């Protein structure tokens, strides 16, 4: 199949597929005319990458996961460890986002939002004054 068909079937843009080839994540064969020719195994790897990326795995983590997937002697504990580290990172980001939300909520609560020029949001951003947190 050509890159357009592979893109459609994998849910990835053709540009991303070319990038994955450039960084050696996939290795499509070349037809006699020089065009990329994607087989079922290539499509499977592209779908694997699309799903992995949608779960937040980095390119390097995807590379490791693909390597483990290809290794029939792998230990599932290695795969589980990668997934657990991703969960820990996600939990950390959630805490950071909740903290940002809390701070912004306090600032919005303390802003009159009327025609007056004073604005605690801008004052806080400028470091001029601090609004008490909840």
N, CA, C and O atoms as CSV, one atom per row, in Angstrom:
chain,resi,resn,atom,element,x,y,z
A,1,UNK,N,N,0.851,-1.178,0.000
A,1,UNK,CA,C,0.000,0.000,0.000
A,1,UNK,C,C,0.894,1.237,0.000
A,1,UNK,O,O,2.027,1.189,0.478
A,2,UNK,N,N,0.392,2.322,-0.526
A,2,UNK,CA,C,1.183,3.553,-0.573
A,2,UNK,C,C,1.015,4.327,0.734
A,2,UNK,O,O,0.247,3.928,1.609
A,3,UNK,N,N,1.730,5.420,0.854
A,3,UNK,CA,C,1.735,6.174,2.114
A,3,UNK,C,C,0.363,6.762,2.432
A,3,UNK,O,O,-0.021,6.846,3.598
A,4,UNK,N,N,-0.372,7.167,1.409
A,4,UNK,CA,C,-1.713,7.699,1.637
A,4,UNK,C,C,-2.636,6.657,2.237
A,4,UNK,O,O,-3.404,6.942,3.156
A,5,UNK,N,N,-2.551,5.450,1.708
A,5,UNK,CA,C,-3.376,4.360,2.246
A,5,UNK,C,C,-2.937,3.996,3.664
A,5,UNK,O,O,-3.773,3.751,4.534
A,6,UNK,N,N,-1.625,3.962,3.892
A,6,UNK,CA,C,-1.113,3.658,5.228
A,6,UNK,C,C,-1.551,4.737,6.220
A,6,UNK,O,O,-1.897,4.438,7.363
A,7,UNK,N,N,-1.531,5.979,5.775
A,7,UNK,CA,C,-1.957,7.084,6.635
A,7,UNK,C,C,-3.429,6.942,7.002
A,7,UNK,O,O,-3.811,7.091,8.162
A,8,UNK,N,N,-4.231,6.657,6.011
A,8,UNK,CA,C,-5.668,6.519,6.243
A,8,UNK,C,C,-5.975,5.360,7.185
A,8,UNK,O,O,-6.811,5.485,8.079
A,9,UNK,N,N,-5.305,4.245,6.985
A,9,UNK,CA,C,-5.586,3.052,7.779
A,9,UNK,C,C,-4.987,3.124,9.185
A,9,UNK,O,O,-5.513,2.497,10.104
A,10,UNK,N,N,-3.912,3.868,9.369
A,10,UNK,CA,C,-3.277,3.962,10.682
A,10,UNK,C,C,-3.768,5.141,11.504
A,10,UNK,O,O,-3.589,5.172,12.722
A,11,UNK,N,N,-4.393,6.122,10.835
A,11,UNK,CA,C,-4.833,7.322,11.534
A,11,UNK,C,C,-3.716,8.321,11.760
A,11,UNK,O,O,-3.862,9.249,12.554
A,12,UNK,N,N,-2.602,8.138,11.067
A,12,UNK,CA,C,-1.461,9.053,11.189
A,12,UNK,C,C,-1.311,9.868,9.911
A,12,UNK,O,O,-1.567,9.355,8.822
A,13,UNK,N,N,-0.903,11.120,10.025
A,13,UNK,CA,C,-0.629,11.905,8.818
A,13,UNK,C,C,0.582,11.335,8.064
A,13,UNK,O,O,1.489,10.768,8.673
A,14,UNK,N,N,0.583,11.489,6.764
A,14,UNK,CA,C,1.701,11.009,5.945
A,14,UNK,C,C,3.018,11.628,6.407
A,14,UNK,O,O,4.056,10.966,6.392
A,15,UNK,N,N,2.980,12.877,6.812
A,15,UNK,CA,C,4.193,13.548,7.283
A,15,UNK,C,C,4.770,12.838,8.504
A,15,UNK,O,O,5.987,12.686,8.618
A,16,UNK,N,N,3.910,12.407,9.406
A,16,UNK,CA,C,4.353,11.687,10.599
A,16,UNK,C,C,4.946,10.338,10.212
A,16,UNK,O,O,5.959,9.915,10.770
A,17,UNK,N,N,4.322,9.674,9.267
A,17,UNK,CA,C,4.832,8.383,8.814
A,17,UNK,C,C,6.228,8.549,8.209
A,17,UNK,O,O,7.121,7.744,8.473
A,18,UNK,N,N,6.410,9.580,7.411
A,18,UNK,CA,C,7.747,9.848,6.842
A,18,UNK,C,C,8.751,10.127,7.958
A,18,UNK,O,O,9.896,9.680,7.892
A,19,UNK,N,N,8.325,10.860,8.976
A,19,UNK,CA,C,9.201,11.157,10.114
A,19,UNK,C,C,9.573,9.867,10.842
A,19,UNK,O,O,10.738,9.673,11.189
A,20,UNK,N,N,8.610,8.990,11.077
A,20,UNK,CA,C,8.894,7.727,11.750
A,20,UNK,C,C,9.895,6.893,10.957
A,20,UNK,O,O,10.717,6.183,11.536
A,21,UNK,N,N,9.823,6.979,9.640
A,21,UNK,CA,C,10.815,6.280,8.820
A,21,UNK,C,C,12.182,6.961,8.966
A,21,UNK,O,O,13.207,6.291,9.090
A,22,UNK,N,N,12.184,8.272,8.950
A,22,UNK,CA,C,13.431,9.042,9.065
A,22,UNK,C,C,14.168,8.730,10.368
A,22,UNK,O,O,15.397,8.662,10.382
A,23,UNK,N,N,13.432,8.542,11.454
A,23,UNK,CA,C,14.071,8.267,12.749
A,23,UNK,C,C,14.158,6.763,13.019
A,23,UNK,O,O,14.448,6.343,14.140
A,24,UNK,N,N,13.910,5.978,12.010
A,24,UNK,CA,C,14.162,4.537,12.039
A,24,UNK,C,C,13.198,3.752,12.931
A,24,UNK,O,O,13.587,2.745,13.523
A,25,UNK,N,N,11.957,4.201,13.031
A,25,UNK,CA,C,10.954,3.434,13.763
A,25,UNK,C,C,10.238,2.430,12.868
A,25,UNK,O,O,9.771,1.388,13.330
A,26,UNK,N,N,10.161,2.754,11.596
A,26,UNK,CA,C,9.560,1.843,10.617
A,26,UNK,C,C,10.514,1.713,9.429
A,26,UNK,O,O,11.363,2.574,9.196
A,27,UNK,N,N,10.355,0.630,8.695
A,27,UNK,CA,C,11.260,0.359,7.575
A,27,UNK,C,C,10.466,-0.174,6.379
A,27,UNK,O,O,10.569,-1.355,6.046
A,28,UNK,N,N,9.680,0.682,5.735
A,28,UNK,CA,C,8.922,0.188,4.588
A,28,UNK,C,C,9.861,-0.193,3.442
A,28,UNK,O,O,10.957,0.348,3.297
A,29,UNK,N,N,9.396,-1.123,2.653
A,29,UNK,CA,C,10.184,-1.484,1.474
A,29,UNK,C,C,9.945,-0.429,0.398
A,29,UNK,O,O,9.063,0.420,0.526
A,30,UNK,N,N,10.734,-0.500,-0.649
A,30,UNK,CA,C,10.586,0.427,-1.777
A,30,UNK,C,C,10.205,-0.368,-3.015
A,30,UNK,O,O,10.784,-1.413,-3.311
A,31,UNK,N,N,9.235,0.148,-3.716
A,31,UNK,CA,C,8.822,-0.455,-4.977
A,31,UNK,C,C,9.880,-0.143,-6.043
A,31,UNK,O,O,10.780,0.666,-5.816
A,32,UNK,N,N,9.764,-0.774,-7.175
A,32,UNK,CA,C,10.728,-0.564,-8.259
A,32,UNK,C,C,10.822,0.905,-8.669
A,32,UNK,O,O,11.879,1.375,-9.090
A,33,UNK,N,N,9.708,1.623,-8.543
A,33,UNK,CA,C,9.704,3.045,-8.913
A,33,UNK,C,C,10.253,3.946,-7.807
A,33,UNK,O,O,10.301,5.165,-7.977
A,34,UNK,N,N,10.670,3.362,-6.667
A,34,UNK,CA,C,11.248,4.139,-5.574
A,34,UNK,C,C,10.251,4.583,-4.512
A,34,UNK,O,O,10.641,5.113,-3.472
A,35,UNK,N,N,8.959,4.366,-4.776
A,35,UNK,CA,C,7.949,4.754,-3.801
A,35,UNK,C,C,7.937,3.786,-2.621
A,35,UNK,O,O,8.250,2.603,-2.757
A,36,UNK,N,N,7.566,4.325,-1.462
A,36,UNK,CA,C,7.436,3.475,-0.291
A,36,UNK,C,C,6.297,2.483,-0.505
A,36,UNK,O,O,5.271,2.800,-1.107
A,37,UNK,N,N,6.509,1.289,0.000
A,37,UNK,CA,C,5.487,0.246,-0.104
A,37,UNK,C,C,5.268,-0.325,1.289
A,37,UNK,O,O,6.132,-1.024,1.820
A,38,UNK,N,N,4.122,-0.032,1.879
A,38,UNK,CA,C,3.824,-0.434,3.248
A,38,UNK,C,C,3.059,-1.748,3.250
A,38,UNK,O,O,2.022,-1.892,2.603
A,39,UNK,N,N,3.604,-2.702,3.997
A,39,UNK,CA,C,2.950,-3.993,4.145
A,39,UNK,C,C,2.149,-4.050,5.429
A,39,UNK,O,O,2.045,-3.069,6.165
A,40,UNK,N,N,1.587,-5.216,5.680
A,40,UNK,CA,C,0.773,-5.404,6.887
A,40,UNK,C,C,1.583,-5.184,8.162
A,40,UNK,O,O,1.079,-4.602,9.122
A,41,UNK,N,N,2.835,-5.643,8.179
A,41,UNK,CA,C,3.674,-5.456,9.359
A,41,UNK,C,C,3.952,-3.968,9.597
A,41,UNK,O,O,3.946,-3.507,10.738
A,42,UNK,N,N,4.195,-3.219,8.514
A,42,UNK,CA,C,4.407,-1.773,8.645
A,42,UNK,C,C,3.161,-1.100,9.201
A,42,UNK,O,O,3.242,-0.246,10.083
A,43,UNK,N,N,2.017,-1.491,8.678
A,43,UNK,CA,C,0.753,-0.917,9.149
A,43,UNK,C,C,0.548,-1.240,10.625
A,43,UNK,O,O,0.116,-0.383,11.397
A,44,UNK,N,N,0.851,-2.455,11.011
A,44,UNK,CA,C,0.707,-2.839,12.416
A,44,UNK,C,C,1.599,-1.976,13.306
A,44,UNK,O,O,1.166,-1.528,14.368
A,45,UNK,N,N,2.834,-1.742,12.882
A,45,UNK,CA,C,3.758,-0.906,13.657
A,45,UNK,C,C,3.256,0.535,13.719
A,45,UNK,O,O,3.362,1.189,14.756
A,46,UNK,N,N,2.716,1.022,12.621
A,46,UNK,CA,C,2.173,2.388,12.611
A,46,UNK,C,C,0.994,2.509,13.578
A,46,UNK,O,O,0.885,3.500,14.299
A,47,UNK,N,N,0.128,1.522,13.598
A,47,UNK,CA,C,-1.003,1.542,14.530
A,47,UNK,C,C,-0.504,1.452,15.974
A,47,UNK,O,O,-1.039,2.114,16.863
A,48,UNK,N,N,0.514,0.637,16.198
A,48,UNK,CA,C,1.143,0.523,17.517
A,48,UNK,C,C,1.674,1.881,17.953
A,48,UNK,O,O,1.457,2.305,19.088
A,49,UNK,N,N,2.371,2.559,17.047
A,49,UNK,CA,C,2.925,3.878,17.354
A,49,UNK,C,C,1.827,4.903,17.604
A,49,UNK,O,O,1.922,5.708,18.530
A,50,UNK,N,N,0.793,4.874,16.784
A,50,UNK,CA,C,-0.310,5.828,16.947
A,50,UNK,C,C,-0.959,5.648,18.312
A,50,UNK,O,O,-1.236,6.630,19.000
A,51,UNK,N,N,-1.202,4.409,18.709
A,51,UNK,CA,C,-1.836,4.135,19.999
A,51,UNK,C,C,-0.898,4.515,21.154
A,51,UNK,O,O,-1.329,5.108,22.143
A,52,UNK,N,N,0.367,4.172,21.018
A,52,UNK,CA,C,1.346,4.499,22.060
A,52,UNK,C,C,1.454,6.002,22.263
A,52,UNK,O,O,1.469,6.486,23.395
A,53,UNK,N,N,1.529,6.736,21.156
A,53,UNK,CA,C,1.637,8.195,21.252
A,53,UNK,C,C,0.363,8.791,21.846
A,53,UNK,O,O,0.421,9.762,22.601
A,54,UNK,N,N,-0.790,8.208,21.506
A,54,UNK,CA,C,-2.052,8.738,22.043
A,54,UNK,C,C,-2.147,8.513,23.551
A,54,UNK,O,O,-2.901,9.207,24.233
A,55,UNK,N,N,-1.388,7.549,24.075
A,55,UNK,CA,C,-1.355,7.310,25.520
A,55,UNK,C,C,-0.263,8.129,26.204
A,55,UNK,O,O,-0.054,8.012,27.412
A,56,UNK,N,N,0.429,8.953,25.427
A,56,UNK,CA,C,1.390,9.875,26.011
A,56,UNK,C,C,2.834,9.402,26.018
A,56,UNK,O,O,3.696,10.081,26.574
A,57,UNK,N,N,3.116,8.266,25.420
A,57,UNK,CA,C,4.492,7.793,25.388
A,57,UNK,C,C,5.312,8.644,24.426
A,57,UNK,O,O,4.845,9.019,23.350
A,58,UNK,N,N,6.535,8.938,24.832
A,58,UNK,CA,C,7.450,9.711,23.997
A,58,UNK,C,C,7.951,8.843,22.853
A,58,UNK,O,O,7.741,7.630,22.842
A,59,UNK,N,N,8.609,9.468,21.898
A,59,UNK,CA,C,9.190,8.728,20.781
A,59,UNK,C,C,10.169,7.675,21.303
A,59,UNK,O,O,10.144,6.527,20.860
A,60,UNK,N,N,11.023,8.064,22.239
A,60,UNK,CA,C,12.008,7.108,22.763
A,60,UNK,C,C,11.335,5.978,23.540
A,60,UNK,O,O,11.773,4.830,23.474
A,61,UNK,N,N,10.279,6.302,24.271
A,61,UNK,CA,C,9.530,5.250,24.958
A,61,UNK,C,C,8.878,4.317,23.942
A,61,UNK,O,O,8.841,3.103,24.142
A,62,UNK,N,N,8.366,4.883,22.854
A,62,UNK,CA,C,7.785,4.061,21.785
A,62,UNK,C,C,8.844,3.154,21.171
A,62,UNK,O,O,8.580,1.990,20.872
A,63,UNK,N,N,10.029,3.692,20.988
A,63,UNK,CA,C,11.128,2.897,20.440
A,63,UNK,C,C,11.406,1.697,21.365
A,63,UNK,O,O,11.584,0.571,20.899
A,64,UNK,N,N,11.440,1.957,22.667
A,64,UNK,CA,C,11.672,0.887,23.638
A,64,UNK,C,C,10.524,-0.115,23.627
A,64,UNK,O,O,10.751,-1.324,23.645
A,65,UNK,N,N,9.298,0.382,23.597
A,65,UNK,CA,C,8.137,-0.509,23.575
A,65,UNK,C,C,8.117,-1.368,22.311
A,65,UNK,O,O,7.799,-2.556,22.373
A,66,UNK,N,N,8.452,-0.776,21.173
A,66,UNK,CA,C,8.524,-1.560,19.933
A,66,UNK,C,C,9.603,-2.629,20.036
A,66,UNK,O,O,9.412,-3.758,19.585
A,67,UNK,N,N,10.725,-2.273,20.623
A,67,UNK,CA,C,11.809,-3.230,20.803
A,67,UNK,C,C,11.356,-4.395,21.686
A,67,UNK,O,O,11.643,-5.557,21.397
A,68,UNK,N,N,10.656,-4.072,22.748
A,68,UNK,CA,C,10.125,-5.116,23.621
A,68,UNK,C,C,9.066,-5.948,22.906
A,68,UNK,O,O,9.005,-7.166,23.075
A,69,UNK,N,N,8.239,-5.292,22.113
A,69,UNK,CA,C,7.204,-6.004,21.366
A,69,UNK,C,C,7.838,-7.006,20.395
A,69,UNK,O,O,7.344,-8.121,20.227
A,70,UNK,N,N,8.933,-6.592,19.764
A,70,UNK,CA,C,9.618,-7.453,18.800
A,70,UNK,C,C,10.386,-8.590,19.466
A,70,UNK,O,O,10.681,-9.599,18.825
A,71,UNK,N,N,10.712,-8.432,20.748
A,71,UNK,CA,C,11.503,-9.427,21.473
A,71,UNK,C,C,10.589,-10.465,22.111
A,71,UNK,O,O,9.924,-10.188,23.109
A,72,UNK,N,N,10.561,-11.642,21.536
A,72,UNK,CA,C,9.682,-12.685,22.072
A,72,UNK,C,C,10.166,-13.223,23.408
A,72,UNK,O,O,9.426,-13.937,24.084
A,73,UNK,N,N,11.390,-12.897,23.806
A,73,UNK,CA,C,11.946,-13.333,25.087
A,73,UNK,C,C,11.801,-12.254,26.158
A,73,UNK,O,O,12.348,-12.386,27.253
A,74,UNK,N,N,11.066,-11.189,25.843
A,74,UNK,CA,C,10.928,-10.064,26.775
A,74,UNK,C,C,10.271,-10.514,28.073
A,74,UNK,O,O,9.597,-11.543,28.132
A,75,UNK,N,N,10.483,-9.727,29.089
A,75,UNK,CA,C,9.785,-9.923,30.359
A,75,UNK,C,C,8.675,-8.886,30.429
A,75,UNK,O,O,8.919,-7.696,30.225
A,76,UNK,N,N,7.472,-9.327,30.712
A,76,UNK,CA,C,6.361,-8.376,30.790
A,76,UNK,C,C,6.603,-7.345,31.889
A,76,UNK,O,O,6.039,-6.252,31.849
A,77,UNK,N,N,7.436,-7.687,32.867
A,77,UNK,CA,C,7.763,-6.743,33.937
A,77,UNK,C,C,8.431,-5.490,33.372
A,77,UNK,O,O,8.234,-4.392,33.893
A,78,UNK,N,N,9.215,-5.650,32.312
A,78,UNK,CA,C,9.864,-4.486,31.692
A,78,UNK,C,C,8.835,-3.551,31.085
A,78,UNK,O,O,8.946,-2.331,31.204
A,79,UNK,N,N,7.844,-4.119,30.440
A,79,UNK,CA,C,6.781,-3.320,29.827
A,79,UNK,C,C,5.952,-2.644,30.916
A,79,UNK,O,O,5.611,-1.466,30.811
A,80,UNK,N,N,5.638,-3.392,31.947
A,80,UNK,CA,C,4.844,-2.857,33.052
A,80,UNK,C,C,5.564,-1.692,33.718
A,80,UNK,O,O,4.935,-0.696,34.075
A,81,UNK,N,N,6.877,-1.808,33.888
A,81,UNK,CA,C,7.658,-0.743,34.514
A,81,UNK,C,C,7.560,0.549,33.706
A,81,UNK,O,O,7.410,1.627,34.281
A,82,UNK,N,N,7.642,0.451,32.391
A,82,UNK,CA,C,7.531,1.635,31.531
A,82,UNK,C,C,6.161,2.276,31.692
A,82,UNK,O,O,6.045,3.497,31.798
A,83,UNK,N,N,5.122,1.441,31.709
A,83,UNK,CA,C,3.757,1.961,31.859
A,83,UNK,C,C,3.561,2.592,33.242
A,83,UNK,O,O,2.902,3.625,33.359
A,84,UNK,N,N,4.120,1.987,34.277
A,84,UNK,CA,C,3.992,2.554,35.624
A,84,UNK,C,C,4.710,3.894,35.728
A,84,UNK,O,O,4.214,4.813,36.381
A,85,UNK,N,N,5.867,4.014,35.095
A,85,UNK,CA,C,6.574,5.294,35.104
A,85,UNK,C,C,5.751,6.360,34.384
A,85,UNK,O,O,5.750,7.521,34.794
A,86,UNK,N,N,5.057,5.980,33.321
A,86,UNK,CA,C,4.203,6.926,32.595
A,86,UNK,C,C,3.044,7.365,33.491
A,86,UNK,O,O,2.686,8.543,33.509
A,87,UNK,N,N,2.463,6.432,34.226
A,87,UNK,CA,C,1.375,6.770,35.147
A,87,UNK,C,C,1.866,7.758,36.204
A,87,UNK,O,O,1.178,8.731,36.511
A,88,UNK,N,N,3.049,7.511,36.760
A,88,UNK,CA,C,3.612,8.424,37.763
A,88,UNK,C,C,3.780,9.828,37.190
A,88,UNK,O,O,3.475,10.816,37.858
A,89,UNK,N,N,4.259,9.913,35.973
A,89,UNK,CA,C,4.430,11.212,35.324
A,89,UNK,C,C,3.086,11.900,35.092
A,89,UNK,O,O,2.960,13.108,35.291
A,90,UNK,N,N,2.102,11.142,34.676
A,90,UNK,CA,C,0.755,11.690,34.457
A,90,UNK,C,C,0.177,12.210,35.771
A,90,UNK,O,O,-0.415,13.288,35.803
A,91,UNK,N,N,0.346,11.448,36.856
A,91,UNK,CA,C,-0.150,11.886,38.161
A,91,UNK,C,C,0.531,13.171,38.606
A,91,UNK,O,O,-0.113,14.046,39.185
A,92,UNK,N,N,1.825,13.293,38.343
A,92,UNK,CA,C,2.549,14.516,38.682
A,92,UNK,C,C,1.997,15.697,37.881
A,92,UNK,O,O,1.806,16.785,38.425
A,93,UNK,N,N,1.746,15.484,36.604
A,93,UNK,CA,C,1.197,16.558,35.770
A,93,UNK,C,C,-0.198,16.955,36.223
A,93,UNK,O,O,-0.550,18.134,36.210
A,94,UNK,N,N,-0.984,15.976,36.622
A,94,UNK,CA,C,-2.335,16.275,37.121
A,94,UNK,C,C,-2.250,17.163,38.355
A,94,UNK,O,O,-3.012,18.123,38.474
A,95,UNK,N,N,-1.337,16.861,39.278
A,95,UNK,CA,C,-1.158,17.679,40.476
A,95,UNK,C,C,-0.746,19.097,40.104
A,95,UNK,O,O,-1.258,20.067,40.663
A,96,UNK,N,N,0.178,19.212,39.159
A,96,UNK,CA,C,0.620,20.539,38.715
A,96,UNK,C,C,-0.536,21.318,38.091
A,96,UNK,O,O,-0.702,22.508,38.360
A,97,UNK,N,N,-1.327,20.656,37.265
A,97,UNK,CA,C,-2.468,21.324,36.633
A,97,UNK,C,C,-3.521,21.727,37.658
A,97,UNK,O,O,-4.116,22.799,37.549
A,98,UNK,N,N,-3.753,20.872,38.655
A,98,UNK,CA,C,-4.710,21.228,39.712
A,98,UNK,C,C,-4.224,22.434,40.507
A,98,UNK,O,O,-5.025,23.277,40.909
A,99,UNK,N,N,-2.928,22.519,40.733
A,99,UNK,CA,C,-2.362,23.667,41.434
A,99,UNK,C,C,-2.536,24.940,40.596
A,99,UNK,O,O,-2.904,25.991,41.121
A,100,UNK,N,N,-2.271,24.835,39.303
A,100,UNK,CA,C,-2.473,25.985,38.412
A,100,UNK,C,C,-3.935,26.418,38.408
A,100,UNK,O,O,-4.239,27.610,38.460
A,101,UNK,N,N,-4.822,25.453,38.346
A,101,UNK,CA,C,-6.258,25.753,38.346
A,101,UNK,C,C,-6.662,26.457,39.633
A,101,UNK,O,O,-7.425,27.423,39.608
A,102,UNK,N,N,-6.149,25.972,40.750
A,102,UNK,CA,C,-6.478,26.577,42.040
A,102,UNK,C,C,-6.005,28.021,42.104
A,102,UNK,O,O,-6.745,28.907,42.532
A,103,UNK,N,N,-4.776,28.253,41.677
A,103,UNK,CA,C,-4.227,29.613,41.694
A,103,UNK,C,C,-5.034,30.536,40.789
A,103,UNK,O,O,-5.398,31.643,41.186
A,104,UNK,N,N,-5.308,30.083,39.587
A,104,UNK,CA,C,-6.088,30.915,38.655
A,104,UNK,C,C,-7.507,31.140,39.161
A,104,UNK,O,O,-8.069,32.219,38.970
A,105,UNK,N,N,-8.087,30.140,39.798
A,105,UNK,CA,C,-9.446,30.297,40.347
A,105,UNK,C,C,-9.484,31.387,41.405
A,105,UNK,O,O,-10.421,32.184,41.444
A,106,UNK,N,N,-8.467,31.425,42.268
A,106,UNK,CA,C,-8.394,32.466,43.302
A,106,UNK,C,C,-8.253,33.840,42.640
A,106,UNK,O,O,-8.918,34.796,43.040
A,107,UNK,N,N,-7.401,33.933,41.647
A,107,UNK,CA,C,-7.204,35.207,40.955
A,107,UNK,C,C,-8.496,35.675,40.285
A,107,UNK,O,O,-8.857,36.848,40.376
A,108,UNK,N,N,-9.180,34.770,39.625
A,108,UNK,CA,C,-10.440,35.125,38.962
A,108,UNK,C,C,-11.490,35.531,39.996
A,108,UNK,O,O,-12.243,36.482,39.784
A,109,UNK,N,N,-11.534,34.816,41.098
A,109,UNK,CA,C,-12.497,35.137,42.154
A,109,UNK,C,C,-12.260,36.546,42.702
A,109,UNK,O,O,-13.213,37.248,43.041
A,110,UNK,N,N,-11.008,36.957,42.789
A,110,UNK,CA,C,-10.668,38.256,43.362
A,110,UNK,C,C,-10.668,39.396,42.344
A,110,UNK,O,O,-10.449,40.551,42.710
A,111,UNK,N,N,-10.905,39.087,41.099
A,111,UNK,CA,C,-10.977,40.131,40.065
A,111,UNK,C,C,-12.427,40.583,39.931
A,111,UNK,O,O,-13.334,39.765,39.782
A,112,UNK,N,N,-12.628,41.878,39.985
A,112,UNK,CA,C,-13.994,42.409,39.894
A,112,UNK,C,C,-14.593,42.208,38.507
A,112,UNK,O,O,-15.805,42.043,38.371
A,113,UNK,N,N,-13.776,42.222,37.512
A,113,UNK,CA,C,-14.262,42.005,36.156
A,113,UNK,C,C,-15.212,43.085,35.676
A,113,UNK,O,O,-16.159,42.811,34.938
A,114,UNK,N,N,-14.953,44.314,36.097
A,114,UNK,CA,C,-15.828,45.417,35.685
A,114,UNK,C,C,-15.008,46.453,34.914
A,114,UNK,O,O,-13.977,46.120,34.328
A,115,UNK,N,N,-15.456,47.687,34.913
A,115,UNK,CA,C,-14.795,48.749,34.152
A,115,UNK,C,C,-13.595,49.357,34.878
A,115,UNK,O,O,-12.879,50.180,34.307
A,116,UNK,N,N,-13.370,48.962,36.128
A,116,UNK,CA,C,-12.227,49.504,36.869
A,116,UNK,C,C,-10.911,48.996,36.273
A,116,UNK,O,O,-10.838,47.868,35.786
A,117,UNK,N,N,-9.880,49.831,36.315
A,117,UNK,CA,C,-8.601,49.419,35.730
A,117,UNK,C,C,-7.800,48.454,36.610
A,117,UNK,O,O,-6.957,47.713,36.103
A,118,UNK,N,N,-8.058,48.458,37.932
A,118,UNK,CA,C,-7.273,47.569,38.783
A,118,UNK,C,C,-7.687,46.111,38.546
A,118,UNK,O,O,-8.869,45.785,38.436
A,119,UNK,N,N,-6.665,45.251,38.474
A,119,UNK,CA,C,-6.934,43.851,38.165
A,119,UNK,C,C,-5.936,42.981,38.933
A,119,UNK,O,O,-4.739,43.011,38.650
A,120,UNK,N,N,-6.426,42.210,39.897
A,120,UNK,CA,C,-5.526,41.355,40.668
A,120,UNK,C,C,-4.830,40.291,39.815
A,120,UNK,O,O,-3.744,39.831,40.167
A,121,UNK,N,N,-5.434,39.907,38.721
A,121,UNK,CA,C,-4.802,38.910,37.840
A,121,UNK,C,C,-3.529,39.498,37.244
A,121,UNK,O,O,-2.464,38.883,37.297
A,122,UNK,N,N,-3.653,40.705,36.673
A,122,UNK,CA,C,-2.477,41.357,36.080
A,122,UNK,C,C,-1.456,41.710,37.148
A,122,UNK,O,O,-0.252,41.594,36.917
A,123,UNK,N,N,-1.929,42.146,38.330
A,123,UNK,CA,C,-1.008,42.468,39.420
A,123,UNK,C,C,-0.201,41.238,39.828
A,123,UNK,O,O,1.007,41.328,40.049
A,124,UNK,N,N,-0.866,40.102,39.927
A,124,UNK,CA,C,-0.173,38.872,40.305
A,124,UNK,C,C,0.836,38.466,39.234
A,124,UNK,O,O,1.962,38.082,39.550
A,125,UNK,N,N,0.431,38.551,37.972
A,125,UNK,CA,C,1.345,38.189,36.877
A,125,UNK,C,C,2.573,39.092,36.869
A,125,UNK,O,O,3.672,38.653,36.531
A,126,UNK,N,N,2.382,40.339,37.238
A,126,UNK,CA,C,3.470,41.293,37.265
A,126,UNK,C,C,4.276,41.221,38.565
A,126,UNK,O,O,5.300,41.888,38.710
A,127,UNK,N,N,3.795,40.397,39.509
A,127,UNK,CA,C,4.497,40.246,40.782
A,127,UNK,C,C,4.263,41.412,41.722
A,127,UNK,O,O,5.020,41.592,42.676
A,128,UNK,N,N,3.234,42.206,41.476
A,128,UNK,CA,C,2.976,43.409,42.294
A,128,UNK,C,C,2.279,43.088,43.595
A,128,UNK,O,O,2.528,43.723,44.620
A,129,UNK,N,N,1.399,42.094,43.551
A,129,UNK,CA,C,0.696,41.757,44.786
A,129,UNK,C,C,0.272,40.305,44.714
A,129,UNK,O,O,0.069,39.737,43.641
A,130,UNK,N,N,0.149,39.745,45.863
A,130,UNK,CA,C,-0.231,38.339,45.931
A,130,UNK,C,C,-1.624,38.226,46.543
A,130,UNK,O,O,-1.898,38.826,47.582
A,131,UNK,N,N,-2.473,37.482,45.921
A,131,UNK,CA,C,-3.815,37.241,46.436
A,131,UNK,C,C,-3.747,36.012,47.340
A,131,UNK,O,O,-3.070,35.035,47.016
A,132,UNK,N,N,-4.437,36.061,48.454
A,132,UNK,CA,C,-4.444,34.914,49.364
A,132,UNK,C,C,-5.061,33.708,48.670
A,132,UNK,O,O,-6.050,33.821,47.947
A,133,UNK,N,N,-4.460,32.565,48.906
A,133,UNK,CA,C,-5.001,31.330,48.329
A,133,UNK,C,C,-6.124,30.813,49.202
A,133,UNK,O,O,-6.280,31.214,50.355
A,134,UNK,N,N,-6.887,29.932,48.636
A,134,UNK,CA,C,-8.039,29.347,49.342
A,134,UNK,C,C,-7.574,28.503,50.490
A,134,UNK,O,O,-8.395,27.927,51.204
